[in-house]
Amino acid sequence: MLFLYAPLGKWLLSVNNLIVPWETIVLSVLVYVGLPLICAVFSRYWIFKYKGRKWFDTKFLQYLSPIAISALLLTLILLFAFKGELIVNNPLHILLIAIPLFIQTNFIFLISYVIALKLNLSYEDSAPAALIGASNHFEVAIATAVMLFGLNSGVALATVVGVLIEVPVMLMLVEICKKTAPWFKREPDKATLLDPRLIH
């Protein structure tokens, strides 16, 4: 995603005759994807070196998980606080945006998940790959849309609807992964957190 988002974004925008500077797309990817990725890599390396993997798995992730959930909820609250009126006043537009997004997310997940099953990949590889493939990375889209077209633009509305649809759909897909886990071979050592269903 880090390398293909900018050229794909530029190409898709040019199809609709929307001129967006390369610098803007690349900057948005670097700031909203690249920077967090670099911070994560260095923090993980530092913790492994000075605290060890066991501390990372049992302590650090235990405290980080609630923070991650809270940050996601705060982001959604702020987005809908800024765009709530626009969403309420345009129900038909919301529906027209939501339907193809719902179909696309489920379709990509299904393709990835079934291919992984046919290739006899482990659940620990298959589920994350399918979920990441189905994700639309709306955090980058929202940032780019707001920077280019403004907070009250139709483009920004579309990206907010994307979040509105993607969050419950992704939670639904996670449940599907959990229900279908027995279909796959298991490699629990690959998982960052041990699946409680594998603890005997």
Secondary structure, 3 states (H helix, E strand, C coil): CCCCHHHHHHHHHHHCCCCCCHHHHHHHHHHHHHHHHHHHHHHHHHHHHHCCHHHHHHHHHHHHHHHHHHHHHHHHHHHHHHHHHHHHHCHHHHHHHHHHHHHHHHHHHHHHHHHHHHCCCEHHHHHHHHHHHHCCCHHHHHHHHHHHHCCCCHHHHHHHHHHHHHHHHHHHHHHHHHHHHHHCECCHHHCCCCCHHHCC
